């Protein structure tokens, strides 16, 4: 079975490298930006034919050594290298089903004074508390199919007002995080439907999506513009559930 996501990711990483920025044995005229397949194969110490198969998404199984060599040749960072390995080993054969937050996690979230919510693999909002509803809006008033934090950030005008001038940076960061999970579910109807909703509701989304950038969750700060209280700065952090690592708890602490 073809691995189109692996092929697309390799091409995107190859196209961002510039010949003048890397050491090559020979410099030849290039008709397209970035390195050529031959250049990557040379840097990785593998045959051109083998690399071509990878970029065509053909059914091949590169070794750990080959993946490490490709990472060095394409100058992947740690997050991108991990994503490369995930794409090679992905095995989601059953259709995606929206998760359900256990009652214990719901009670925990509802007991917190700070804004908090729980999301699943597709970033569907599965549980939230009153403080989160006060900050982001009451998700209970949305149809279940619309309860998705990335859908909210990308397509709801309230989100653009909430994040203010920092909206584009935050939205792009979130898209890169979603990409890392999406590629493991590529071809699944539920993920394809959500991507199409992002594309239809956010003019910037398609350009960000085409870069194939992948990110990893990090803690940090966000300046949010509350409709009543005005600018409020929050520290935020995310945590995985031990019982079900698909579930992530996000908590915002006011500074």
Long-range contacts (C-beta under 8 A, 24 or more apart in sequence): 1-59, 2-56, 2-57, 2-58, 2-59, 3-57, 3-58, 3-59, 3-87, 3-88, 3-90, 4-57, 4-186, 5-57, 5-87, 5-90, 5-183, 5-186, 6-54, 6-57, 6-84, 6-87, 6-88, 7-54, 7-55, 7-56, 7-57, 8-212, 9-83, 9-84, 9-87, 9-183, 9-212, 9-214, 10-54, 10-55, 10-70, 10-74, 10-84, 11-55, 12-210, 12-211, 12-212, 13-74, 13-75, 13-76, 13-80, 13-212, 14-40, 14-55, 14-74, 17-74, 17-75, 22-75, 40-70, 40-73, 40-74, 43-72, 43-73, 44-69, 44-70, 44-72, 44-73, 45-69, 46-70, 61-88, 62-88, 79-180, 79-214, 79-215, 79-216, 80-214, 82-216, 83-180, 83-183, 83-214, 86-180, 86-183, 86-184, 87-183, 87-184, 90-183, 90-184, 92-184, 92-185, 92-188, 95-188, 95-189, 95-190, 96-121, 96-122, 96-185, 96-188, 96-189, 96-190, 96-191, 97-190, 98-122, 98-124, 98-126, 98-144, 98-190, 99-124, 99-126, 99-244, 99-246, 99-247, 100-126, 101-126, 101-127, 101-247, 102-243, 102-244, 105-241, 105-247, 105-249, 109-249, 112-251, 114-251, 114-252, 114-253, 114-254, 115-234, 115-251, 115-252, 116-249, 116-250, 116-251, 116-252, 117-149, 117-249, 117-250, 118-241, 118-247, 118-248, 118-249, 118-250, 119-149, 119-247, 119-248, 119-250, 120-246, 120-247, 120-248, 121-181, 121-185, 121-246, 122-148, 122-181, 122-185, 122-190, 122-191, 122-194, 123-148, 123-149, 123-150, 123-151, 123-178, 124-148, 125-149, 126-247, 132-252, 135-162, 135-224, 135-226, 135-252, 136-162, 148-194, 149-174, 149-250, 150-174, 150-175, 150-178, 150-194, 150-198, 151-194, 151-197, 151-198, 151-201, 154-198, 154-201, 154-202, 154-205, 155-197, 155-198, 155-201, 155-202, 161-225, 161-227, 162-224, 162-225, 162-226, 162-227, 163-222, 163-223, 163-224, 163-225, 164-223, 164-224, 164-225, 164-231, 166-222, 166-223, 168-204, 170-222, 171-202, 171-204, 171-208, 172-204, 172-208, 172-213, 173-215, 175-205, 175-208, 175-209, 175-213, 176-208, 176-213, 176-214, 176-215, 177-214, 177-215, 177-216, 177-217, 179-209, 179-212, 179-213, 179-214, 179-215, 180-214, 180-215, 180-216, 183-214, 217-248, 221-255, 222-252
